[in-house]
């Protein structure tokens, strides 16, 4: 299988991965707890690492190493939708 080399296609793949993270109730609870308690990256560490492994599996090393496509998808899809949660980090 050839890896994705087009940045737009890589961004679509990243958005799918990030969206998948938000549909599971247990992950939603971790996101909420992490924002409330300012422990978001502790709560999601393993899940985000799994998402990164999935992204690396499909996307060329050049895009993985020289862009922030997946991180942008995390912010835009996973974190930005959580602005309504009370937190000292806002």
DSSP file (Angstrom, degrees, kcal/mol; ACC not computed):
  #  RESIDUE AA STRUCTURE BP1 BP2  ACC     N-H-->O    O-->H-N    N-H-->O    O-->H-N    TCO  KAPPA ALPHA  PHI   PSI    X-CA   Y-CA   Z-CA
    1    1 A X              0   0    0      0, 0.0     2,-0.2     0, 0.0     0, 0.0   0.000 360.0 360.0 360.0 128.9    0.0    0.0    0.0
    2    2 A X        -     0   0    0      1,-0.1     2,-0.2    58,-0.0     3,-0.0  -0.577 360.0-119.5 -82.1 147.9    1.4    3.4   -1.0
    3    3 A X        -     0   0    0     -2,-0.2    56,-0.3     1,-0.1     2,-0.2  -0.498  31.6 -93.0 -87.8 155.7    1.3    6.1    1.6
    4    4 A X  B     +a   59   0A   0     54,-3.2    56,-3.0    -2,-0.2    59,-0.2  -0.477  42.8 169.0 -67.9 129.1   -0.5    9.4    1.3
    5    5 A X        +     0   0    0     -2,-0.2     2,-0.5    54,-0.2    -1,-0.2   0.487  50.0  94.0-116.8 -11.5    1.7   12.2   -0.1
    6    6 A X     >  -     0   0    0      1,-0.1     4,-2.5     2,-0.0     5,-0.2  -0.746  68.1-145.7 -85.6 121.5   -0.9   14.8   -0.8
    7    7 A X  H  > S+     0   0    0     -2,-0.5     4,-2.3     1,-0.2    -1,-0.1   0.842  98.6  53.3 -57.3 -35.3   -1.3   17.2    2.2
    8    8 A X  H  > S+     0   0    0      2,-0.2     4,-2.0     1,-0.2    -1,-0.2   0.911 110.8  45.7 -67.4 -41.3   -5.0   17.6    1.6
    9    9 A X  H  > S+     0   0    0      2,-0.2     4,-2.3    -3,-0.2    -2,-0.2   0.885 112.2  51.9 -68.2 -37.1   -5.6   13.9    1.6
   10   10 A X  H  X S+     0   0    0     -4,-2.5     4,-2.5     2,-0.2    -2,-0.2   0.898 108.2  51.7 -64.0 -39.8   -3.4   13.6    4.7
   11   11 A X  H  X S+     0   0    0     -4,-2.3     4,-2.4     2,-0.2    -2,-0.2   0.885 108.8  50.9 -65.0 -38.3   -5.5   16.3    6.4
   12   12 A X  H  X S+     0   0    0     -4,-2.0     4,-2.1     2,-0.2    -2,-0.2   0.927 110.5  48.8 -63.1 -44.2   -8.7   14.4    5.6
   13   13 A X  H  X S+     0   0    0     -4,-2.3     4,-2.3     1,-0.2    -2,-0.2   0.916 111.2  50.7 -61.1 -42.9   -7.2   11.3    7.1
   14   14 A X  H  X S+     0   0    0     -4,-2.5     4,-2.7     1,-0.2    -1,-0.2   0.901 109.1  50.8 -62.4 -41.6   -6.2   13.3   10.2
   15   15 A X  H  X S+     0   0    0     -4,-2.4     4,-2.7     2,-0.2    -1,-0.2   0.876 109.5  50.9 -65.4 -36.6   -9.7   14.7   10.5
   16   16 A X  H  X S+     0   0    0     -4,-2.1     4,-2.4     2,-0.2    -2,-0.2   0.930 111.6  47.6 -64.3 -44.6  -11.2   11.2   10.3
   17   17 A X  H  X S+     0   0    0     -4,-2.3     4,-1.3     2,-0.2    -2,-0.2   0.934 114.9  45.3 -62.0 -46.6   -8.8    9.9   13.0
   18   18 A X  H  X S+     0   0    0     -4,-2.7     4,-1.0     1,-0.2     3,-0.2   0.900 112.4  51.5 -65.6 -40.8   -9.6   12.9   15.3
   19   19 A X  H >X S+     0   0    0     -4,-2.7     3,-0.7     1,-0.2     4,-0.7   0.897 104.6  56.9 -62.9 -40.0  -13.4   12.6   14.6
   20   20 A X  H >< S+     0   0    0     -4,-2.4     3,-0.8     1,-0.3     4,-0.5   0.860 101.3  58.2 -59.2 -34.8  -13.3    8.9   15.5
   21   21 A X  H >< S+     0   0    0     -4,-1.3     3,-0.5     1,-0.2    -1,-0.3   0.835 104.2  51.9 -63.2 -31.6  -11.8    9.9   18.9
   22   22 A X  H << S+     0   0    0     -4,-1.0    -1,-0.2    -3,-0.7    -2,-0.2   0.577  96.0  66.9 -85.8  -9.3  -14.8   12.1   19.7
   23   23 A X  T << S+     0   0    0     -3,-0.8     2,-0.5    -4,-0.7    -1,-0.2   0.662  80.1  86.7 -89.0 -13.8  -17.5    9.5   19.0
   24   24 A X  S X> S-     0   0    0     -3,-0.5     4,-2.5    -4,-0.5     3,-0.5  -0.750  70.3-144.5 -91.3 126.1  -16.8    7.2   21.9
   25   25 A X  H 3> S+     0   0    0     -2,-0.5     4,-2.3     1,-0.2     5,-0.2   0.856  99.3  54.5 -56.6 -38.1  -18.4    8.1   25.2
   26   26 A X  H 3> S+     0   0    0      1,-0.2     4,-1.5     2,-0.2    -1,-0.2   0.877 111.0  45.3 -66.7 -34.7  -15.4    6.9   27.3
   27   27 A X  H <> S+     0   0    0     -3,-0.5     4,-2.5     2,-0.2    -2,-0.2   0.884 109.6  55.3 -73.3 -38.3  -13.1    9.2   25.3
   28   28 A X  H  X S+     0   0    0     -4,-2.5     4,-2.5     1,-0.2    -2,-0.2   0.908 107.6  50.4 -58.1 -41.4  -15.6   12.0   25.6
   29   29 A X  H  X S+     0   0    0     -4,-2.3     4,-2.7     1,-0.2    -1,-0.2   0.885 109.6  50.3 -64.3 -38.8  -15.5   11.6   29.4
   30   30 A X  H  X S+     0   0    0     -4,-1.5     4,-2.7     2,-0.2    -2,-0.2   0.895 110.1  50.4 -65.9 -39.6  -11.7   11.6   29.4
   31   31 A X  H  X S+     0   0    0     -4,-2.5     4,-2.2     2,-0.2     5,-0.2   0.948 113.0  46.0 -62.2 -48.4  -11.7   14.8   27.3
   32   32 A X  H  X S+     0   0    0     -4,-2.5     4,-2.7     1,-0.2    -2,-0.2   0.932 115.4  45.5 -61.2 -46.9  -14.1   16.5   29.7
   33   33 A X  H  X S+     0   0    0     -4,-2.7     4,-2.4     1,-0.2     6,-0.3   0.904 112.2  52.4 -64.1 -40.5  -12.2   15.4   32.8
   34   34 A X  H  X>S+     0   0    0     -4,-2.7     5,-2.3    -5,-0.2     6,-1.0   0.872 112.8  43.7 -64.7 -37.6   -8.9   16.4   31.2
   35   35 A X  H ><5S+     0   0    0     -4,-2.2     3,-0.7     3,-0.2    54,-0.4   0.930 114.6  49.1 -72.8 -45.5  -10.2   19.9   30.4
   36   36 A X  H 3<5S+     0   0    0     -4,-2.7    52,-0.5     1,-0.2    -2,-0.2   0.888 122.7  33.0 -58.5 -40.2  -11.9   20.3   33.8
   37   37 A X  H 3<5S-     0   0    0     -4,-2.4    -1,-0.2    -5,-0.2    -2,-0.2   0.334 106.9-117.8-103.0   5.6   -8.8   19.2   35.7
   38   38 A X  T <<5S+     0   0    0     -3,-0.7    -3,-0.2    -4,-0.5    -4,-0.1   0.898  87.1 110.9  55.7  42.8   -6.1   20.5   33.4
   39   39 A X     >< +     0   0    0     -5,-2.3     4,-2.8    -6,-0.3     3,-0.5  -0.053  28.4 132.2-129.9  29.2   -4.9   17.0   32.8
   40   40 A X  H  > S+     0   0    0     -6,-1.0     4,-2.4     1,-0.3     5,-0.2   0.882  73.6  45.0 -55.1 -47.1   -6.0   16.6   29.2
   41   41 A X  H  > S+     0   0    0      1,-0.2     4,-0.7     2,-0.2    -1,-0.3   0.783 113.0  51.5 -74.9 -24.2   -2.7   15.2   27.8
   42   42 A X  H  4 S+     0   0    0     -3,-0.5     4,-0.4     2,-0.2     3,-0.3   0.918 113.1  45.9 -69.8 -44.3   -2.5   12.8   30.7
   43   43 A X  H  < S+     0   0    0     -4,-2.8     4,-0.2     1,-0.2    -2,-0.2   0.885 124.4  31.9 -63.4 -40.3   -6.0   11.6   30.1
   44   44 A X  H  X S+     0   0    0     -4,-2.4     4,-3.4    -5,-0.2     5,-0.3   0.379  85.6 108.3-103.2   3.5   -5.6   11.3   26.3
   45   45 A X  H  X S+     0   0    0     -4,-0.7     4,-2.2    -3,-0.3     5,-0.2   0.905  85.1  39.3 -49.4 -55.2   -1.9   10.3   26.1
   46   46 A X  H  > S+     0   0    0     -4,-0.4     4,-2.0     1,-0.2    -1,-0.2   0.880 117.3  50.0 -64.9 -38.5   -2.4    6.7   25.1
   47   47 A X  H  > S+     0   0    0     -4,-0.2     4,-2.2     2,-0.2    -2,-0.2   0.910 111.4  48.2 -67.3 -42.4   -5.3    7.5   22.8
   48   48 A X  H  X S+     0   0    0     -4,-3.4     4,-2.4     2,-0.2    -2,-0.2   0.879 110.2  52.3 -67.2 -36.6   -3.4   10.2   21.0
   49   49 A X  H  X S+     0   0    0     -4,-2.2     4,-2.3    -5,-0.3    -1,-0.2   0.901 109.2  49.7 -64.5 -39.8   -0.4    7.9   20.6
   50   50 A X  H  X S+     0   0    0     -4,-2.0     4,-2.1     2,-0.2    -2,-0.2   0.905 110.4  50.7 -63.8 -40.8   -2.6    5.3   19.1
   51   51 A X  H  X S+     0   0    0     -4,-2.2     4,-2.5     2,-0.2    -2,-0.2   0.897 109.4  51.1 -63.2 -40.5   -4.0    8.0   16.7
   52   52 A X  H  X S+     0   0    0     -4,-2.4     4,-2.9     2,-0.2     5,-0.2   0.916 108.3  51.3 -63.7 -43.0   -0.5    9.0   15.8
   53   53 A X  H  X S+     0   0    0     -4,-2.3     4,-1.6     2,-0.2    -1,-0.2   0.918 111.1  48.5 -60.0 -42.5    0.5    5.4   15.0
   54   54 A X  H  X S+     0   0    0     -4,-2.1     4,-1.0     2,-0.2    -2,-0.2   0.926 112.0  48.8 -62.7 -45.0   -2.6    5.1   12.8
   55   55 A X  H >X S+     0   0    0     -4,-2.5     4,-1.9     1,-0.2     3,-0.8   0.920 110.2  51.2 -61.0 -44.9   -1.7    8.3   11.0
   56   56 A X  H 3< S+     0   0    0     -4,-2.9    -1,-0.2     1,-0.2    -2,-0.2   0.813 103.3  60.9 -62.8 -30.4    1.9    7.2   10.5
   57   57 A X  H 3< S+     0   0    0     -4,-1.6    -1,-0.2    -5,-0.2    -2,-0.2   0.835 117.2  28.2 -65.1 -32.6    0.7    4.0    9.0
   58   58 A X  H << S+     0   0    0     -4,-1.0   -54,-3.2    -3,-0.8     2,-0.3   0.623 110.4  70.1-106.0 -16.3   -1.2    5.8    6.2
   59   59 A X  B  < S-a    4   0A   0     -4,-1.9   -54,-0.2   -56,-0.3   -56,-0.1  -0.832  85.4-101.6-114.8 143.8    0.8    9.0    5.6
   60   60 A X     >  -     0   0    0    -56,-3.0     4,-2.3    -2,-0.3     3,-0.4  -0.228  28.6-121.1 -60.2 145.4    4.3    9.5    4.1
   61   61 A X  H  > S+     0   0    0      1,-0.2     4,-2.9     2,-0.2     5,-0.2   0.834 111.4  61.6 -56.7 -33.5    7.1   10.1    6.6
   62   62 A X  H  > S+     0   0    0      1,-0.2     4,-1.6     2,-0.2    -1,-0.2   0.931 109.2  40.3 -60.5 -46.1    7.8   13.4    4.9
   63   63 A X  H  > S+     0   0    0     -3,-0.4     4,-0.9   -59,-0.2     6,-0.3   0.893 115.8  51.5 -69.6 -39.2    4.4   14.8    5.7
   64   64 A X  H  < S+     0   0    0     -4,-2.3     3,-0.3     1,-0.2    -2,-0.2   0.926 117.8  37.6 -62.3 -44.5    4.4   13.2    9.2
   65   65 A X  H  < S+     0   0    0     -4,-2.9    -1,-0.2    -5,-0.2    -2,-0.2   0.698 122.6  39.7 -83.5 -20.6    7.8   14.7   10.1
   66   66 A X  H  < S+     0   0    0     -4,-1.6     2,-0.3    -5,-0.2    -1,-0.2   0.289 110.6  50.9-117.8  10.1    7.5   18.1    8.4
   67   67 A X     <  -     0   0    0     -4,-0.9     3,-0.1    -3,-0.3     4,-0.1  -0.888  63.3-138.8-137.4 170.1    3.9   19.2    9.1
   68   68 A X     >  +     0   0    0     -2,-0.3     4,-2.6     1,-0.1     5,-0.2  -0.149  56.8 132.3-118.4  36.3    1.5   19.5   12.0
   69   69 A X  H  > S+     0   0    0     -6,-0.3     4,-1.8     1,-0.2    -1,-0.1   0.900  73.1  43.1 -57.8 -47.7   -1.5   18.1   10.2
   70   70 A X  H  > S+     0   0    0      2,-0.2     4,-2.4     1,-0.2    -1,-0.2   0.914 113.4  51.3 -69.4 -41.5   -2.6   15.6   12.9
   71   71 A X  H  > S+     0   0    0      1,-0.2     4,-2.3     2,-0.2    -1,-0.2   0.893 108.6  52.4 -61.9 -39.3   -2.0   18.1   15.7
   72   72 A X  H  X S+     0   0    0     -4,-2.6     4,-3.1     2,-0.2     5,-0.2   0.905 108.8  50.2 -62.4 -41.3   -4.1   20.6   13.9
   73   73 A X  H  X>S+     0   0    0     -4,-1.8     4,-2.6     2,-0.2     5,-0.8   0.902 108.2  53.2 -64.2 -40.7   -6.9   18.1   13.5
   74   74 A X  I  X>S+     0   0    0     -4,-2.4     5,-2.2     3,-0.2     4,-1.3   0.947 114.6  41.7 -56.3 -48.3   -6.7   17.3   17.3
   75   75 A X  I  <>S+     0   0    0     -4,-2.3     5,-2.7     3,-0.2    -2,-0.2   0.949 118.4  44.1 -65.6 -50.2   -7.1   21.0   18.0
   76   76 A X  I  <5S+     0   0    0     -4,-3.1    -1,-0.2     3,-0.2    -2,-0.2   0.856 130.1  20.7 -66.3 -36.7   -9.8   21.7   15.5
   77   77 A X  I  <5S+     0   0    0     -4,-2.6     4,-0.3    -5,-0.2    -3,-0.2   0.872 131.0  31.9-103.9 -46.9  -12.0   18.7   16.1
   78   78 A X  I  <<S+     0   0    0     -4,-1.3    -3,-0.2    -5,-0.8    -4,-0.1   0.943 129.1  26.2 -81.5 -48.4  -11.2   17.2   19.5
   79   79 A X  I > <S+     0   0    0     -5,-2.2     3,-2.0     1,-0.2    -3,-0.2   0.886 112.5  59.1 -89.6 -40.6  -10.3   20.3   21.6
   80   80 A X  G > <S+     0   0    0     -5,-2.7     3,-1.1    -6,-0.3    -1,-0.2   0.822 100.7  59.1 -62.3 -30.9  -12.1   23.2   20.0
   81   81 A X  G 3  S+     0   0    0     -4,-0.3    -1,-0.3     1,-0.2     3,-0.3   0.450  96.2  65.9 -75.6   1.5  -15.5   21.6   20.5
   82   82 A X  G X   +     0   0    0     -3,-2.0     3,-1.9     1,-0.2    -1,-0.2   0.227  61.3 111.1-107.5  12.9  -14.9   21.5   24.2
   83   83 A X  T <   +     0   0    0     -3,-1.1    -1,-0.2     1,-0.3     4,-0.1   0.687  69.5  65.8 -62.9 -18.4  -14.8   25.2   24.9
   84   84 A X  T 3  S+     0   0    0     -3,-0.3     2,-0.4     2,-0.1    -1,-0.3   0.603  78.4 100.8 -79.1 -11.4  -18.1   25.0   26.8
   85   85 A X  S <  S-     0   0    0     -3,-1.9     2,-0.1     1,-0.1    -3,-0.0  -0.616  82.3-115.2 -80.8 128.9  -16.5   22.9   29.6
   86   86 A X        +     0   0    0     -2,-0.4     2,-0.3     2,-0.0    -1,-0.1  -0.396  53.0 151.6 -61.5 132.0  -15.7   24.9   32.7
   87   87 A X    >   -     0   0    0     -2,-0.1     3,-0.9    -4,-0.1   -51,-0.1  -0.978  55.9-130.5-163.2 147.5  -11.9   24.9   33.2
   88   88 A X  T 3  S+     0   0    0    -52,-0.5   -52,-0.1    -2,-0.3    -1,-0.1   0.640 103.4  70.6 -73.1 -12.7   -9.1   27.0   34.7
   89   89 A X  T 3         0   0    0    -54,-0.4    -1,-0.2     1,-0.2   -53,-0.1   0.609 360.0 360.0 -82.1 -10.0   -7.2   26.6   31.4
   90   90 A X    <         0   0    0     -3,-0.9    -1,-0.2    -7,-0.0    -2,-0.1   0.449 360.0 360.0 -89.1 360.0   -9.5   28.9   29.5
